[in-house]
Amino acid sequence: MDFGEVKAALKKLCKKWDERFLCPVLSTHMDITAWPVDEKEGGPATISASELLTSSIAAAASSPEEAAKLVANHQIGMRVKHDGSKFVFPAADCALLPVHHSSAEELSRLLCLDLVDAMGGAGALRGRGMRSIKVALIETPRQEARYCLSLVDA
């Protein structure tokens, strides 16, 4: 396996998350909604972020990141409520991720699965002799999360 290919694919994937709010759209602890910025908040166009991933706006999108681009082009804002606080972000500043929490554990899993897809899928990697792939996200020197995916059973 040419690690230059892996490095290029990882760099591209990480760039989608860099300098963005990692928005866990499947969260049950946050109230995440999207709405047109020129409409009154809470109006009829307000939809939840998880619905956004399957809404008509996102229907043409192939990924949550692509949905965020479409949303940004339609001037959609993201509102996040959590523990009594409210935050509002331009959609272009959000990476809409299909996770429950933006924890290192969930992010390492998502990054691993996205990397496999970016490299052509499990079958393509098996065909190149790979048996498994492991991604580690390191937050601090002794705090990290790892996700390992067997490509033999995939």
Secondary structure, 3 states (H helix, E strand, C coil): CCHHHHHHHHHHHHHHHCCCEEEECCCCCCEEEEEECCCCCCCCCCEEHHHHCCCCCCCCCCCHHHHHHHHHHCCEEEEEEECCEEEEEEHHHEEEECCCCCCHHHHHHHHHHHHHHHCCCHHHHHHCCCCEEEEEEEEECCEEEEEEEECCCC
